[in-house]
Amino acid sequence: MSTVRTSDFGTGTLSRACALIHTLLTVEALILLTASPGLAALLLLGPDPANLTLAALCLLPLGPALSAALYALHHRSRDLTELHPARAYLRGWRLNAVPALKLWTPLLTWLTVIAFTLTHFSATGLPGWWALLLAVIGTGSLLWGAHALVLTSLFAFRARDTARLAAYFLFRHGRATLAAASLLILTAASATLLTEALPALLAAELLLSLLHGSRSVIAETRKDFTA
């Protein structure tokens, strides 16, 4: 009859699955908690384009929350006996709140300008192809933001260096960019077809998928751009 060694406890397949579920649930709860003031206010806003600026302000706390979540998920333990997701999340928030806001704030501002222009496009007098161009620029900005969020969450670069690296990786690692694009489409589709709250409720799972798709970006950054 086989015996289980004490040193093997918490390292089996079932234990790893339980560790992952526990980490995801904890991180999800912390995302909702730290971003709750903005998210709650966002739910009260109507879909009126006049509320775009207020919506952007409501989304400001989400940047540091997502960054802390990426940090916690990246440093998660696979061992059921060594789980500290809340501690990792809070450490990630302390380390990355300010760096994340330095990138998140201008990105939200830029996307708000694009969204406002598109919702009032008939008043601009611009030709129709400008709307398509703005939509493409907005999508590219979101994909850049995905790379920038991963980089600022896991590495201690200056904001301008993170911005440059994110732009570099946008084309350097096409698969990582396509993976981020697929998550963007999934998020938009779930919010449009089901409920706007669904992306927030699945934020931890979406961020874990973003980390998985960004492995090549993380590996090259660690190898070529850190001492």
C-alpha positions in Angstrom: 0.0 0.0 0.0 1.5 3.4 -1.0 1.9 6.1 1.5 1.9 9.9 1.1 4.9 11.7 2.3 4.4 14.8 4.4 6.6 16.8 2.0 4.2 15.9 -0.9 1.2 17.4 0.8 -0.2 20.4 -1.2 1.8 19.6 -4.4 -0.6 17.2 -6.1 -2.9 17.9 -9.1 -6.0 18.4 -6.9 -4.1 20.6 -4.5 -2.8 22.7 -7.3 -6.3 23.1 -8.7 -7.6 24.1 -5.3 -4.7 26.6 -4.9 -5.5 28.1 -8.3 -9.2 28.5 -7.5 -8.5 29.9 -4.0 -6.1 32.5 -5.6 -8.5 33.5 -8.3 -11.4 34.0 -5.9 -9.2 36.0 -3.5 -7.8 38.2 -6.2 -11.2 38.7 -7.8 -12.6 39.8 -4.4 -9.7 42.2 -3.9 -10.1 43.7 -7.4 -13.8 44.4 -6.7 -12.9 45.8 -3.2 -10.2 48.2 -4.3 -11.9 49.4 -7.4 -15.4 49.4 -5.9 -15.8 53.2 -5.4 -15.3 53.8 -9.1 -17.2 50.7 -10.3 -20.2 51.5 -8.1 -20.4 55.0 -9.5 -19.9 53.7 -13.0 -23.0 51.5 -12.7 -25.1 54.6 -11.7 -24.1 56.5 -14.8 -26.3 56.2 -17.8 -25.1 55.4 -21.3 -25.2 59.0 -22.3 -22.1 60.1 -24.2 -22.1 63.2 -22.0 -21.0 60.9 -19.1 -17.8 59.8 -20.8 -15.5 62.0 -18.8 -17.2 60.9 -15.5 -16.9 57.3 -16.6 -13.2 57.7 -17.2 -12.8 59.2 -13.7 -14.7 56.2 -12.3 -12.3 53.8 -14.0 -9.2 55.4 -12.5 -9.0 53.1 -9.5 -9.2 50.1 -11.8 -5.7 50.6 -13.1 -3.9 50.0 -9.8 -6.3 47.2 -9.0 -5.6 45.4 -12.2 -1.9 45.9 -11.8 -1.9 44.5 -8.3 -3.9 41.5 -9.5 -1.4 40.8 -12.3 1.4 40.9 -9.7 -0.4 38.6 -7.3 -1.3 36.1 -10.1 2.3 36.1 -11.5 3.7 35.4 -8.0 1.0 32.9 -7.0 2.1 29.6 -5.3 1.1 26.2 -6.8 1.4 24.7 -3.3 -1.8 24.6 -1.2 0.3 25.0 1.9 2.0 28.2 0.7 -0.9 30.4 -0.3 -0.8 34.1 0.3 -2.7 35.8 -2.5 -4.0 38.6 -0.4 -0.5 39.5 0.8 0.8 39.4 -2.7 -2.0 41.5 -4.0 -1.5 44.2 -1.3 2.2 44.2 -2.0 1.6 44.6 -5.7 -0.8 47.5 -5.0 1.8 49.3 -2.9 4.5 48.8 -5.5 2.5 49.5 -8.6 -0.3 51.9 -7.8 1.6 55.0 -8.7 3.5 53.6 -11.7 0.2 52.1 -13.0 -1.6 55.4 -12.7 1.1 57.2 -14.7 0.2 55.0 -17.7 -3.5 54.3 -16.9 -4.4 58.0 -16.6 -3.2 59.2 -20.1 -4.5 56.0 -21.7 -8.0 56.6 -20.2 -7.8 60.3 -21.3 -6.8 59.4 -24.8 -9.5 56.7 -25.1 -12.1 59.2 -23.8 -11.2 61.7 -26.5 -11.6 59.0 -29.1 -14.9 57.8 -27.7 -16.2 61.3 -27.5 -15.2 62.1 -31.0 -16.9 58.9 -32.3 -20.1 59.5 -30.4 -20.3 63.0 -31.8 -18.8 62.2 -35.2 -21.6 63.7 -37.2 -20.8 67.1 -35.7 -17.1 67.0 -36.7 -17.7 67.3 -40.4 -14.9 64.7 -41.0 -15.1 62.1 -43.8 -16.4 58.7 -42.8 -13.1 57.0 -43.1 -11.9 59.0 -40.1 -14.3 57.1 -37.9 -12.7 53.8 -38.9 -9.2 55.2 -38.4 -10.1 56.4 -34.9 -11.6 53.0 -34.1 -8.3 51.3 -35.2 -6.3 53.8 -33.2 -8.4 53.2 -30.1 -8.1 49.4 -30.5 -4.3 49.7 -30.9 -4.2 51.9 -27.8 -6.0 49.2 -25.8 -3.6 46.6 -27.0 -0.6 48.8 -26.1 -2.2 49.3 -22.7 -2.4 45.6 -22.2 1.3 45.2 -22.7 2.1 48.3 -20.6 -0.1 46.9 -17.8 1.8 43.6 -17.7 5.2 45.3 -17.9 4.5 47.9 -15.2 3.0 45.2 -12.9 6.0 42.9 -13.1 9.0 45.2 -13.7 10.3 48.4 -12.1 10.8 50.6 -15.2 10.3 54.3 -15.6 6.9 55.1 -17.1 8.4 56.3 -20.4 10.5 53.2 -20.7 7.5 51.0 -20.1 5.6 52.9 -22.7 8.3 52.4 -25.3 8.7 48.7 -24.5 4.9 48.2 -24.8 4.9 49.9 -28.2 7.9 47.8 -29.2 6.3 44.5 -28.1 3.1 45.4 -29.9 4.6 44.3 -33.2 7.6 42.3 -31.9 5.4 39.6 -30.3 2.4 39.3 -32.6 1.1 36.2 -30.8 1.0 38.0 -27.5 -0.8 41.0 -29.1 -3.3 38.7 -30.8 -3.9 36.9 -27.4 -4.6 40.3 -25.9 -6.9 41.2 -28.8 -8.9 38.0 -28.3 -9.4 38.8 -24.6 -10.5 42.3 -25.6 -13.0 40.9 -28.0 -14.2 38.4 -25.4 -14.6 41.2 -22.8 -16.5 43.5 -25.2 -18.8 40.7 -26.4 -19.6 39.5 -22.8 -20.4 43.0 -21.7 -22.5 43.7 -24.8 -24.4 40.4 -25.1 -24.8 39.4 -21.5 -24.1 42.0 -18.8 -21.7 44.9 -18.3 -20.8 43.5 -14.9 -19.5 40.2 -16.3 -16.0 41.4 -17.2 -15.6 42.7 -13.7 -16.7 39.4 -12.2 -14.3 37.5 -14.4 -11.4 39.9 -14.1 -9.0 37.5 -12.4 -9.6 34.8 -15.0 -9.1 37.3 -17.8 -5.9 38.7 -16.3 -4.5 35.1 -15.8 -5.1 34.5 -19.5 -3.4 37.8 -20.3 -0.4 36.7 -18.3 -0.4 33.3 -20.1 -0.5 35.1 -23.5 2.3 37.5 -22.5 4.9 34.8 -21.5 7.1 35.7 -24.4 7.0 39.4 -23.6 7.8 38.7 -20.0 10.6 36.3 -20.8 12.3 38.7 -23.3 11.9 41.7 -20.9 13.6 39.7 -18.1 16.4 38.5 -20.4 17.2 41.6 -22.4 16.0 44.6 -20.5 16.8 43.8 -16.8 20.2 43.5 -15.2 
